[in-house]
Amino acid sequence: MFKDSRIEALSKTLVHHSIKMQKGENVMIYGPVKAKQLILQLLKEIRANGGNPIVELSDDDITREMLLAQTDQALKRKYRWLEVQLEDIDCMIHIRALDSDYTNADVPSELLMNERKNILPLQSKRLGKKWVLLNYPTEGAAHKAKMSYEQYFDYLFDVMNVDYKLMEEAFNPLKELMEKTDRVKIVGPGTNLEFSIKGLNVIPCAGENNIPDGEIFTAPVKDSVNGTISYNTPSAYRGRVFNNVKLTFKGGKIIDASADDNLDVLEEIFNTDEGSRYVGEFAIGVNPKIKHPMTNTLFDEKIAGSIHFTPGNSYDHCPNGNKSSVHWDLVLIQTKEYGGGEIYFDGELIRKDGIFVKESLKGLNPENL
């Protein structure tokens, strides 16, 4: 198998920057056979640095069949085994390689919701490990991105191998500002939204848990969200692709939801549980290499000049009291090309048309990362 310096560089980033593996630690690599080249390089990197690798291979079609054959007994056994497995793992590298957003389109919604509800109690344990999630290029993903596979492969490794140390340092002024901020206002075409982030933790993400990375997130005070947000990025969720999702909030709760299509599934999602109509995350994207959506959340939520405002569960390290089996990262791009928009912190304009205008934050603009 030929060597690719970009795969070697990414493997080093994953092992040493993302999970910060120490000698003697057990590292679970979970991923599809399609990502064999990366998995092999990770095994070499882990072995060379004294780690103990474990590999669990996956396949989308097999996963679909397992979902369709799902029983309560099988589901309980699956997560009982996973819980035991987690006890013996120090670090996790989770590789996804999706060819289609519609693989599970014919899986009944109640089976998908049941799966999500059952895994939720294990989320805290999984997030307590050192972990990282990334996507590996596939022909299907290249088609969705309107690129040849070769173009897409080059693009992915370009955006995954950005300078995360530089990004980490550039986040510091924005983190400090957000920690002092009470009121946030977001305006743009079809969007006029206000909420508070007072007292909530602020988490910069520069290659530790996601590759590619490039976001800083917090959560709104649960009942503080009022107004409307019109997302302009397609979003794949529960086996469907949603376009132009628009949400209206009152007292923190979604009181109206619309989209171009799949309205019945949209209502199902927001009726999943009580927390599905409240927001668990507010984040700002800054990755300079990601400029356009690909209907791939792991990439789209990091688009430079974007935000995501996420109905559903809040993270344990940034809790706002909202619990849900839903966590749907819906993205709004505010660059001029996508209609523009503004973000205000306590009445001060901090970003306009996707570009930070406050002097202390300009290090996060694309030309500086």
C-alpha positions in Angstrom: 0.0 0.0 0.0 1.4 3.4 -1.0 2.4 5.9 1.6 0.6 9.3 1.8 2.3 11.9 3.9 -1.1 13.5 4.7 -2.4 10.3 6.2 0.7 10.0 8.3 0.3 13.6 9.4 -3.3 13.1 10.3 -2.5 9.9 12.3 0.1 11.8 14.3 -2.5 14.6 15.0 -5.1 12.1 16.1 -2.8 10.1 18.4 -0.8 13.0 19.9 -3.0 16.1 19.7 -6.6 14.8 19.8 -6.5 11.8 22.2 -3.1 12.6 23.7 -2.3 8.9 24.0 0.1 7.9 26.8 2.2 4.8 26.8 0.3 1.7 27.9 -3.2 3.1 27.2 -5.9 1.1 25.4 -7.0 2.8 22.2 -10.3 1.7 20.5 -10.3 2.4 16.7 -13.8 2.1 15.4 -14.3 2.5 11.7 -15.2 0.9 8.3 -13.0 -1.2 6.1 -13.1 1.7 3.6 -10.8 3.6 5.9 -8.2 0.7 5.9 -5.3 3.0 4.9 -5.9 5.3 7.8 -6.6 2.5 10.3 -3.3 0.8 9.4 -1.4 4.1 9.8 -3.0 4.6 13.2 -2.0 1.1 14.3 1.6 1.9 13.4 1.6 5.2 15.2 0.0 3.7 18.3 2.3 0.7 18.3 5.4 3.0 17.9 4.4 5.0 20.9 3.6 2.1 23.3 -0.2 2.1 23.1 -2.5 -0.9 22.9 -4.8 -0.7 19.9 -8.1 -2.4 19.5 -10.0 -2.3 16.2 -13.7 -2.7 15.6 -14.8 -2.6 12.0 -18.2 -1.3 10.8 -20.4 -1.4 7.7 -23.4 0.8 6.9 -25.5 -1.9 5.3 -24.9 -4.4 8.2 -25.8 -1.6 10.7 -29.0 -1.0 8.8 -29.9 -4.7 8.9 -29.1 -4.8 12.6 -31.5 -1.9 13.2 -34.3 -3.6 11.3 -33.8 -6.7 13.3 -33.7 -4.8 16.6 -35.6 -6.1 19.6 -35.7 -4.7 23.1 -33.7 -7.8 24.3 -31.0 -7.3 21.6 -30.7 -3.6 22.3 -30.3 -4.1 26.0 -27.6 -6.8 25.4 -25.8 -4.5 22.9 -25.5 -1.6 25.3 -24.7 -3.9 28.2 -21.7 -5.2 26.2 -20.8 -1.7 25.2 -20.7 -0.6 28.8 -18.4 -3.4 29.7 -16.2 -2.6 26.8 -16.0 1.1 27.8 -14.6 0.1 31.2 -11.4 -1.2 29.5 -10.8 1.6 27.0 -8.8 4.8 27.7 -9.1 6.5 24.2 -11.5 6.2 21.2 -10.9 7.1 17.6 -14.2 6.9 15.7 -13.9 7.0 11.9 -17.0 7.4 9.8 -17.1 6.8 6.0 -20.6 7.5 4.8 -21.7 6.9 1.2 -25.3 7.9 1.6 -27.6 9.9 3.9 -30.4 7.6 3.0 -29.0 4.2 4.1 -31.5 4.1 7.0 -34.4 5.9 5.1 -36.6 2.8 5.4 -35.8 2.1 9.0 -38.9 3.0 11.1 -38.5 6.2 13.1 -39.4 4.5 16.3 -36.5 2.1 15.9 -34.0 5.0 15.4 -35.5 6.8 18.4 -35.3 3.7 20.5 -31.6 3.2 19.6 -30.9 6.8 20.5 -32.7 6.7 23.8 -30.8 3.5 24.8 -27.4 4.9 24.0 -28.0 8.2 25.9 -27.2 6.8 29.4 -23.8 5.7 28.0 -23.0 9.1 26.5 -21.5 10.5 29.7 -19.2 7.5 30.0 -18.1 7.7 26.4 -17.5 11.5 26.6 -15.5 10.9 29.8 -12.9 9.0 27.7 -10.3 10.7 25.5 -12.0 10.6 22.1 -12.1 12.0 18.6 -14.5 11.7 15.7 -13.7 12.1 12.0 -14.9 11.3 8.5 -13.0 9.4 5.8 -13.6 10.2 2.1 -16.0 8.0 0.1 -17.3 8.0 -3.5 -20.8 8.8 -2.2 -19.6 11.8 -0.1 -17.6 13.1 -3.1 -20.8 12.9 -5.3 -22.7 14.8 -2.7 -20.0 17.5 -2.5 -20.1 17.7 -6.4 -16.4 16.7 -6.6 -14.4 13.8 -8.1 -13.2 11.4 -5.6 -9.6 12.6 -6.1 -10.7 16.2 -5.5 -12.7 15.2 -2.5 -9.9 13.2 -1.0 -7.5 16.1 -1.4 -10.1 18.5 0.0 -10.8 16.4 3.1 -7.1 16.0 4.0 -6.5 19.7 3.4 -9.3 20.8 5.9 -8.4 18.0 8.4 -4.7 19.0 8.6 -5.1 22.7 9.5 -2.8 24.3 12.2 -4.8 23.4 15.3 -2.2 24.9 17.7 -2.6 28.3 16.0 -6.4 27.9 16.1 -6.3 27.0 19.8 -4.4 30.2 20.7 -6.7 32.4 18.5 -9.7 31.1 20.4 -8.6 32.6 23.7 -9.9 36.2 23.2 -13.3 34.9 22.0 -13.6 32.5 24.9 -12.9 35.3 27.4 -15.5 37.5 25.7 -18.2 34.9 25.7 -17.6 34.1 29.4 -18.4 37.8 30.1 -21.4 38.0 27.8 -25.0 37.9 28.8 -27.2 38.7 25.8 -26.6 37.4 22.2 -28.5 38.7 19.2 -28.3 37.1 15.7 -29.8 38.8 12.7 -29.9 38.0 9.0 -32.3 37.1 6.2 -35.3 35.5 8.0 -33.4 35.5 11.3 -33.9 37.7 14.3 -33.0 35.7 17.4 -32.1 36.7 21.0 -30.9 34.7 24.0 -28.7 34.7 27.0 -25.4 32.7 27.6 -24.8 34.2 31.0 -23.0 31.8 33.4 -22.6 28.9 30.8 -19.3 27.3 30.2 -17.5 28.1 26.9 -15.6 25.3 25.1 -13.1 26.0 22.3 -12.6 23.1 19.9 -9.4 22.9 18.0 -8.8 19.3 17.0 -9.4 17.5 20.3 -12.7 15.8 19.7 -13.6 16.4 16.0 -11.4 16.3 12.9 -11.9 18.6 11.0 -12.4 21.1 13.9 -12.9 24.8 14.3 -15.7 25.8 16.5 -16.3 27.4 19.9 -19.5 26.5 21.8 -21.6 27.2 24.8 -25.4 26.8 25.4 -28.2 29.3 25.8 -29.9 29.8 29.1 -32.7 27.2 28.5 -35.8 29.5 28.7 -34.1 32.7 27.3 -34.4 32.0 23.5 -36.9 34.2 21.6 -37.4 35.0 17.9 -36.8 33.2 14.7 -33.8 31.5 13.0 -33.8 30.5 9.3 -31.0 27.9 8.6 -29.6 28.0 5.1 -27.6 24.7 5.1 -29.1 21.3 4.1 -29.0 18.9 7.1 -29.2 15.1 7.1 -30.9 13.7 10.2 -32.7 10.4 10.8 -32.4 9.2 7.3 -33.8 12.3 5.7 -32.3 15.5 4.3 -33.9 18.7 5.4 -33.7 22.1 3.5 -34.4 25.6 4.8 -35.4 24.6 8.3 -37.0 27.6 10.1 -37.6 27.6 13.8 -39.5 30.1 16.0 -39.0 30.2 19.7 -40.8 31.7 22.7 -39.5 31.3 26.2 -36.8 28.9 25.0 -39.3 26.5 23.3 -39.8 25.8 19.6 -43.4 26.9 18.9 -43.2 26.6 15.2 -41.1 24.6 12.8 -41.0 24.4 9.0 -38.9 23.2 6.2 -39.1 22.6 2.4 -40.0 19.0 2.8 -40.2 16.0 5.2 -42.6 18.0 7.5 -44.0 14.9 9.1 -40.5 13.7 10.2 -39.7 17.2 11.3 -42.6 17.2 13.7 -41.6 13.7 14.9 -38.1 14.9 15.8 -39.4 17.9 17.8 -42.0 15.7 19.5 -39.4 13.1 20.5 -39.3 14.2 24.2 -39.7 17.4 26.2 -36.1 18.5 25.6 -36.3 18.2 21.8 -38.1 21.6 21.6 -35.3 23.4 23.6 -31.8 24.3 22.6 -28.7 22.6 24.0 -25.8 24.3 22.1 -24.8 27.6 20.5 -21.6 27.5 18.5 -19.5 29.7 16.1 -17.6 28.0 13.2 -14.1 29.2 12.1 -12.4 26.6 10.0 -10.7 28.6 7.2 -10.7 25.7 4.8 -14.4 24.9 5.0 -16.4 27.4 3.1 -19.4 25.6 1.6 -21.8 23.0 3.0 -21.6 19.3 2.0 -24.6 18.0 4.0 -22.1 16.5 6.4 -22.6 17.9 9.9 -19.0 17.2 11.0 -17.8 19.6 8.3 -20.7 22.0 7.9 -20.8 23.0 11.6 -17.2 24.2 11.3 -17.7 26.4 8.2 -15.9 29.8 8.6 -18.5 32.5 9.1 -21.2 30.1 10.3 -23.1 29.4 13.6 -25.0 26.3 14.7 -27.9 26.5 17.0 -28.8 23.0 18.2 -32.2 21.8 19.3 -31.9 19.0 21.9 -29.5 17.7 24.5 -26.8 19.9 26.0 -23.3 18.5 26.7 -22.3 17.5 30.2 -19.3 19.9 30.1 -21.7 22.8 29.2 -25.0 21.9 30.8 -28.0 24.2 30.6 -30.4 21.8 32.1 -31.8 20.4 28.8 -31.9 16.7 28.4 -33.1 15.0 25.2 -32.3 12.0 22.9 -32.1 14.6 20.1 -29.0 16.7 19.3 -29.4 18.2 15.9 -26.7 20.6 14.7 -28.5 22.9 12.3 -26.2 25.4 10.6 -26.6 29.0 9.5 -23.9 30.5 7.2 -23.6 34.3 7.5 -21.0 35.1 4.9 -22.0 37.5 2.1 -22.3 34.7 -0.4 -25.0 33.1 1.8 -26.9 36.3 2.5 -24.8 37.8 5.3 -25.8 38.5 8.9 -24.6 39.9 12.2 -23.8 38.7 15.7 -24.0 41.0 18.7 -22.8 40.4 22.2 -24.4 42.7 24.8 -25.3 45.1 22.0 -21.8 45.2 20.5 -21.3 44.0 16.9 -18.6 41.3 17.0 -19.1 39.6 13.6 -20.6 40.9 10.3 -21.1 38.8 7.2 -19.0 36.0 8.7 -16.0 38.2 9.4 -15.0 39.2 13.0 -14.9 43.0 13.3 -13.9 43.3 16.9 -10.1 43.9 16.9 -9.3 41.2 19.5 -11.1 38.6 17.5 -9.6 39.2 14.1 -7.1 36.4 14.6 -10.0 34.0 14.0 -10.7 35.3 10.5 -9.8 32.9 7.6 -6.8 34.9 6.4 -5.2 34.6 9.9 -5.7 30.9 10.5 
